[in-house]
Amino acid sequence: MTARILLVDDAPEIQFLVRRTLDNRFLVESAGTLEEARKALAKGLFDLVLLDVVLPDGNGFEFFEEMRPSLGETPVLFLTGLDDMDNKVNALRRGADDYLVKPVDPRELQARVEVRLSRRSKSPELSFGELKVNLDRYEVSLRQNGAEKPVDLTPHELKILIRLVQNRGRVLSRNQLIDEAWGAGVHVEERTVDKHVSSLRKKIGDAAGYVKTVPGFGYMFSIEKDEDAN
């Protein structure tokens, strides 16, 4: 699956540079304001965010703090013209994954993006208690009585679970899960997602507690199991 990158920067020359550098390997979407970035993050799922600090409608540091809970483990790299050490340290202490100063060499930009994405996906097989998910082979299994048994999920259930695991710790809306499991632009009732999640939970048994409902927002895969999941 091709990684999706969100660039938040209002400078046309930076948007051009990033697209020219990364478009051959990744899908790059640009947002020129923080409001556009909020809409993009609410609408779609991204594997990495490149974020400027000085934007027309606000401060990138404050935006990062605002969005960090919903970004989960998505890497965030600051790409900015602020080259002083105080800002760099500030970004890293807030939890940023990297800090690049403009003008940036395209080779360095590509290398740093590739490293962050590879670190995120270097473990294709993930275990959560009795549940094991292989992100490369799209396989799910449960350990029962000392043996691993495959879980028979429908294609839609599997896509929902995989995307939740990939974004563990981040709340995904029903519309985001619809786009992932059925495809963007396909009309599917939100209630259909609830039915598939309910079926998924039944099939993964005691591991259902990892798939949490966030009332009013959607669903989240948490590494802390909820024993009362429904």
N, C-alpha and C positions, 0 to 999 in steps of 0.2 A: 504494500500500500504506500503510495507516494505521500510523503510528509507535507503537511500544510503549515505555512508560516504566515503570521500576521505582522506586517510592518506598520508601525504607528509613527508617522513622520510627515510633516506638511511640506517638506522641500522636494520639488519635482526632480531635482538632480539626484537626490538620495534615493527616491523611489526608482528612478531609472537605473542607478548603479546597482541597487539590490536586486532588481528584477534581472538585469543583464548577468549578474554574478550567480544567482541562485535558480533562475527559472529553468535551467537545463536539467536540474535534478529534483526540484521541489515546486510545489504550487504556492505562489506568493500572492497574497491579497494585501492591498494598501488601504490605510485609513489616515486621512489628513488631520483629523481632530480626535480628541478623546471621546466625544459623543459618537463619532463614527466607529471608533474602536469598541465602545460598549455594545453598539448594535451588532457589529460583526461577531463579537464573542458570544452574544446572546443567541445569535442565529446559527452559528457554525462552530465546529470543533477544530482547534489548532494544536499542532504538535510543538510549536515554539513561537515566542513573541519577541520581536525586535522593537524596542521602545525608546523614543526620544524623551528628553527631559522637558525642554521648552516647547510647548505647543500652543496654538492660538487660544484654546479654551481652558488651559490649566497646566498643572505641573505633573510631569511623568512620575515623579516619586510618590506623590499623593495618590495618583491613579493606580500605581502598583500596589500600594497599601490597601486601597479600596477593593481591588479585584483579586488580590492574592488568595482569599479563601475559596473563591470560585474557580481559580486556575488549577488548584490541586498541585500535581507534580509537573505541570507544564513549564519547561524552562523559559526564563525571561532574561534577555540580554539587552542591556541599555546600549544604545547607539546615539551618541550625543557629541556636541561641540564643546561641552564643558570638560576641560582637560585638567582641572586642579584636583589634587589628591583628596581634599575634603569631600567633594562630590562623589568621587570613586569609592571612598571608604563608606560614605553614607549609603550608597546603592548596595554595596556588598553586605553591609550590616543589616539592611532591611530584608535581605534574603535573595537578592538578584544573583543569577548564575554567572554573569560576566558583565564587563563594562568595556566598551570599545569607544575610542575617541575619533571623531571625524577630523580630517579626512582619513578614511580607513582604506588600507590596501585591499582590493577585492580578494586576493589570495588568503589574507588573514581572516577576512570576514567569512569566506567559505569554509576555511579550516575550523574556525571556532564554532560555527553552526553545525558542521558535520560531527565534531567531537561531542557537542551537547546532545545531539539527536542519537548518536551511537551509544552514549552512556545511558540514555533513557531506555533504549531497546536492546541492550546487551544481554538481558536475561529473558529469552523468549518463553521460558517455562517458569511460571510463578505458582507458589504454593501458599494457600491461606488455610491453615488448619488441615482439615480433611479434603479440601478442594484444591485441585490442581488445574491450571489453565495454561495451555501451550498457545502462545500468540502467533507463532509461525505456522503451525499445522492446523490451527483452529480446532483444537481438541480439548475436551473437558472430561475430567475423571474425578471420582471420589474414592477415598481410601476407607474401606469397610472391612472390619475383621482382619486387618493386616494385609489386605490385598486391594489393588487399584482396579476399579471398575469404570468403564467408559459411561458417560452420561449421554443419553440419546436426546439431543435437543433439535428442535426444528431450525431451519436456516435463520429465521427471524429471531428466535430466542438466542441462538448462538451469537449473532451479530450484536444484539443488545448487550449480552454479557461481556463479550470481548471489548466493546467500546467502554462500558462501565469500568472494567478492570484497567484498561489503558489510561483512563482518567480517574483512577481511584483517588478519593478524597475530594473530588470535584462534583458538584451537583449538575446533572444534565437534565434539561427540560424534555418533556415528551416530544416536542417538535424536533429537537436535536436527535433523539433516538429514532424518530420516524425517518429523518433524512438518512441516517446511518443504515437502518435495517431495511427500509423499503426504497430509498432513493429520493434525492431532492426533487421537489415538484410533484411527487405522487401524493394524491389525496388519501389520507388515512385518518380516521377518527382517533383522537387522543385516548379514548377509552380502550381502543384496540391495544395500545401499548400496555395499559394496566392489565389486560387479560393475559398478554404474553409474559409480563413480569410475574404475574401470579402463577402461571403454569411453570415458568422457569424455577421459581422458588420451590415449588412442590418437587420438581425433578432433582434438585440439588440437596434436598433433605435438610439435615442439620446446618448445612452451609448457607441456608437461605438468609440467615441473620446478617450476612455481609452485604446484602442488597437492601439498602435502607430507603424508605419513602421519606421524602422531604415535603411535607404538606405545603401546597401552594406553588411548588417549584418543579418537582420531578423526582428523580432517583439518584442515588449515589452508592458507589461501592466503597465500603469502609473496611480497613484492616482490623477494626474492632467490631467483633460480631455482636449483633443485637439479638438476644435470645427470644425476643417477642416480636420478630419481624412478621408482617402479614402481607 
